[in-house]
Amino acid sequence: MALVTAGADGIGAAVVERLARDGLTVVAADIDDDGLARRWDGDAGVAARVHPRHLDATSADEAQRLVDDVVVELGGLDVLVNVVGGSRPGVTIDALDPEAWQRLVDLNLTSVYAMCRAAIPHMRAAGGGAIVNVSSGAAIRGMKANPGYIAAKAAVIALTRSLAIDHGPEGIRANCVAPGPVATPLMRRNRTPDEIDQIAATQTIVGRIGEPEELAAAIAWLASEDASYVLGQTLQVDGGVATSI
C-alpha cells in the first residue's frame, strides 16, 4: 500500500496514477477535497485502487491520524511519497516576513517531517518500506528571489540522507527526487506562458518542460524493489538542467 501527499493534482496525482497502474493500493492525500473528488471519484479502472483522503500535511497530528487510520483500514504502509510543496518567487530575504518564511518551511519541510514521523514506526514494525521525498533542482542550483523555498527544499535533501542513515538498517529505504521545470499547476501559477517557453528553450538540454508523468516514473522506480540497493540518494529529473549550465 502506498500513501502519496498532494495527490489531487500535478506531480502527486501523476504518482498516484502510476503506482495504482503498477498494482498498488494508493491513498491520495490532499488538503484540496474538491480536487481529490474531481480526480479520483470513481470505482472503475485506476480509480478503483485509489482512496482519496483529506490531509493538511503540515500538521503532525493530522499526519499521524491519517497514517494510523490507513494502516488499520488497508492493512499496512509500504510506500510513502512526500510531494507536498510550493513557492512564491519574487521576494528576497530582507523582504520575506517571518510568517511567510514559516509558511514556506512548514509546507516544504515540516510536511515531510510530519509524514515520516508518522509512517516510520509502522514500516519498522512491518520489516521495511520505501520513502521518496520530492525536493527541487533549485535546491541544488539555487534560484533568484526565493530563499524560503530554496532553504526548505535543500533541507529535504539533507533530511532524506539522515533518514537513510538512521532507518536503512531497519529495511526502510529513503530517497529523494529533485525535479527541474515541470508542467504543473505550480509552474503555471508562478510563471507566464512566455516565461515557461523561455525556460524550456534555454534551461534544459532536451529543450522542453518536463511532464508530471516523467517524475512519477522516477519516483515509482525509487519506490520499487528494482531500486533495492539505492538509499539516501537525490535523483535529479530535470531534462539536463544541471549539466547544461
C-alpha positions as CSV (number, residue, x, y, z in Angstrom):
1,M,0.0,0.0,0.0
2,A,1.2,3.5,-0.9
3,L,0.4,6.9,0.5
4,V,1.0,10.0,-1.6
5,T,0.7,13.6,-0.4
6,A,-0.5,16.3,-2.8
7,G,-2.4,13.6,-4.7
8,A,-5.1,15.8,-6.1
9,D,-3.1,17.3,-9.0
10,G,0.3,17.8,-10.6
11,I,3.2,15.5,-9.7
12,G,1.3,14.0,-6.8
13,A,-1.7,12.9,-8.9
14,A,0.7,11.5,-11.6
15,V,2.4,9.5,-8.9
16,V,-0.9,8.2,-7.6
17,E,-1.9,7.1,-11.1
18,R,1.4,5.4,-11.8
19,L,1.6,3.5,-8.6
20,A,-2.1,2.4,-9.0
21,R,-1.3,1.3,-12.6
22,D,1.6,-0.7,-11.2
23,G,-0.9,-2.6,-9.0
24,L,-0.6,-0.8,-5.6
25,T,-3.5,0.3,-3.5
26,V,-2.9,4.1,-3.1
27,V,-4.1,6.7,-0.7
28,A,-4.2,10.1,-2.4
29,A,-4.0,12.6,0.4
30,D,-4.5,16.3,-0.1
31,I,-6.0,19.4,1.6
32,D,-8.0,20.0,-1.6
33,D,-11.0,17.9,-1.1
34,D,-12.7,19.1,-4.3
35,G,-9.6,18.4,-6.3
36,L,-9.4,14.9,-4.9
37,A,-13.1,14.3,-5.8
38,R,-12.6,15.5,-9.3
39,R,-9.6,13.4,-10.0
40,W,-10.3,10.2,-8.1
41,D,-14.1,9.9,-7.9
42,G,-15.0,6.5,-9.4
43,D,-14.8,2.8,-8.8
44,A,-13.5,1.6,-12.1
45,G,-10.1,1.4,-13.7
46,V,-7.2,3.1,-11.8
47,A,-9.6,5.0,-9.6
48,A,-10.7,1.7,-8.1
49,R,-7.3,1.3,-6.4
50,V,-7.2,4.9,-5.1
51,H,-8.5,6.1,-1.7
52,P,-8.8,9.9,-1.5
53,R,-8.2,11.3,2.0
54,H,-8.2,14.8,3.4
55,L,-4.8,15.9,4.8
56,D,-3.1,19.0,5.9
57,A,0.4,17.5,5.8
58,T,1.9,20.4,7.7
59,S,0.0,19.2,10.8
60,A,1.8,16.4,12.7
61,D,-1.5,15.5,14.4
62,E,-3.3,15.1,11.1
63,A,-0.4,13.2,9.6
64,Q,-0.4,10.8,12.5
65,R,-4.2,10.2,12.4
66,L,-4.2,9.6,8.7
67,V,-1.3,7.2,8.7
68,D,-2.7,5.3,11.7
69,D,-6.1,5.1,10.1
70,V,-5.0,3.8,6.7
71,V,-2.7,1.2,8.2
72,V,-5.6,-0.2,10.1
73,E,-8.1,0.2,7.2
74,L,-5.8,-1.0,4.4
75,G,-3.5,-3.4,6.2
76,G,-0.2,-1.6,6.2
77,L,2.0,1.0,4.6
78,D,4.8,0.0,2.2
79,V,5.5,3.3,0.3
80,L,5.3,6.9,1.3
81,V,5.8,9.6,-1.3
82,N,6.0,13.2,0.1
83,V,5.1,15.6,-2.8
84,V,3.6,18.5,-0.8
85,G,5.3,21.8,-1.5
86,G,5.0,25.2,-3.1
87,S,6.7,28.6,-3.5
88,R,6.0,32.2,-4.5
89,P,9.2,33.5,-6.1
90,G,9.9,37.2,-6.2
91,V,10.9,38.1,-2.6
92,T,14.4,38.3,-1.3
93,I,15.3,37.5,2.3
94,D,15.1,41.1,3.5
95,A,11.5,41.4,2.3
96,L,10.4,37.9,3.5
97,D,8.4,38.4,6.7
98,P,8.6,35.7,9.4
99,E,5.1,34.5,8.8
100,A,5.8,33.9,5.1
101,W,9.1,32.2,5.9
102,Q,7.4,29.9,8.3
103,R,4.6,29.0,5.8
104,L,7.3,28.0,3.3
105,V,9.2,25.9,5.8
106,D,6.0,24.2,7.0
107,L,4.8,23.4,3.5
108,N,8.0,22.2,2.1
109,L,9.9,20.7,5.1
110,T,7.7,20.2,8.1
111,S,5.2,18.3,6.0
112,V,8.0,15.7,5.2
113,Y,8.9,15.5,8.9
114,A,5.3,15.0,9.9
115,M,4.6,12.3,7.4
116,C,7.9,10.4,8.0
117,R,7.5,10.6,11.8
118,A,4.1,9.0,11.5
119,A,5.0,6.4,8.9
120,I,8.3,5.1,10.0
121,P,7.1,3.2,13.1
122,H,4.6,1.3,11.0
123,M,7.2,0.5,8.4
124,R,9.7,-0.6,11.0
125,A,7.1,-2.9,12.6
126,A,6.3,-4.4,9.2
127,G,10.0,-5.0,8.4
128,G,10.6,-2.2,6.0
129,G,9.3,0.2,3.3
130,A,10.3,2.9,0.9
131,I,10.1,6.7,1.3
132,V,10.5,9.0,-1.6
133,N,10.7,12.8,-0.9
134,V,10.3,15.5,-3.5
135,S,12.8,18.3,-3.3
136,S,13.7,20.6,-6.2
137,G,16.5,21.1,-8.6
138,A,16.5,24.7,-7.5
139,A,17.5,23.4,-4.0
140,I,20.8,22.2,-5.6
141,R,21.4,25.1,-8.0
142,G,19.7,28.0,-6.3
143,M,17.1,30.3,-7.6
144,K,16.7,34.1,-7.7
145,A,14.4,35.7,-5.0
146,N,13.0,32.5,-3.5
147,P,15.1,32.0,-0.3
148,G,12.5,30.3,1.9
149,Y,11.6,27.7,-0.7
150,I,15.2,27.0,-1.6
151,A,16.2,26.6,2.1
152,A,13.4,24.3,2.9
153,K,13.8,22.1,-0.2
154,A,17.6,21.9,0.4
155,A,16.7,20.7,3.9
156,V,14.6,17.9,2.4
157,I,17.6,16.6,0.7
158,A,19.6,16.6,3.9
159,L,16.7,15.1,5.8
160,T,16.4,12.3,3.3
161,R,20.1,11.4,3.8
162,S,19.5,11.4,7.5
163,L,16.5,9.1,7.2
164,A,18.5,6.7,5.1
165,I,21.4,6.5,7.6
166,D,19.0,6.1,10.6
167,H,16.5,3.7,9.1
168,G,18.1,2.0,6.2
169,P,19.3,-0.8,8.6
170,E,15.7,-1.3,9.5
171,G,14.8,-2.0,5.9
172,I,13.4,1.4,5.2
173,R,14.8,3.0,2.1
174,A,14.7,6.8,1.8
175,N,15.5,8.6,-1.4
176,C,14.7,11.9,-3.0
177,V,13.9,13.3,-6.4
178,A,14.9,16.9,-7.5
179,P,12.7,18.0,-10.4
180,G,13.6,20.5,-12.9
181,P,11.0,22.6,-14.6
182,V,7.8,20.6,-14.8
183,A,4.4,21.4,-16.3
184,T,2.4,21.6,-13.0
185,P,-0.2,24.0,-11.6
186,L,2.6,25.5,-9.5
187,M,4.7,26.2,-12.6
188,R,1.7,27.8,-14.4
189,R,0.8,29.9,-11.3
190,N,4.4,31.2,-10.8
191,R,5.3,31.7,-14.5
192,T,3.7,33.3,-17.5
193,P,3.4,31.3,-20.7
194,D,6.3,33.3,-22.3
195,E,8.5,32.6,-19.2
196,I,7.7,28.9,-19.5
197,D,8.6,28.9,-23.2
198,Q,11.9,30.7,-22.3
199,I,12.7,28.2,-19.6
200,A,12.1,25.3,-22.0
201,A,14.3,26.8,-24.7
202,T,17.2,27.8,-22.5
203,Q,17.4,25.8,-19.4
204,T,17.1,22.1,-20.4
205,I,19.2,20.1,-22.8
206,V,16.1,18.5,-24.2
207,G,14.5,21.9,-25.0
208,R,11.2,21.3,-23.3
209,I,9.4,21.3,-19.9
210,G,9.1,18.0,-18.1
211,E,5.7,16.3,-17.6
212,P,4.4,15.1,-14.2
213,E,4.3,11.5,-15.6
214,E,8.1,11.6,-16.1
215,L,8.6,12.5,-12.5
216,A,6.2,9.8,-11.5
217,A,8.2,7.2,-13.4
218,A,11.3,8.0,-11.5
219,I,9.5,8.0,-8.2
220,A,7.9,4.7,-8.9
221,W,11.3,3.2,-9.6
222,L,12.8,4.5,-6.4
223,A,9.8,3.1,-4.5
224,S,10.1,-0.3,-6.1
225,E,12.3,-3.3,-5.4
226,D,14.2,-2.5,-8.6
227,A,15.9,0.2,-6.5
228,S,16.6,-2.1,-3.5
229,Y,20.3,-1.0,-3.3
230,V,19.6,2.7,-3.6
231,L,19.4,4.6,-0.3
232,G,19.9,8.3,0.6
233,Q,20.2,9.5,-3.0
234,T,18.8,12.6,-4.7
235,L,17.9,11.9,-8.3
236,Q,17.8,15.0,-10.5
237,V,15.0,14.6,-13.0
238,D,15.4,17.8,-14.9
239,G,16.0,17.4,-18.7
240,G,19.6,18.0,-18.2
241,V,19.4,21.4,-16.4
242,A,22.3,20.7,-14.1
243,T,24.7,19.7,-16.9
244,S,23.6,22.4,-19.3
245,I,24.5,25.4,-17.2
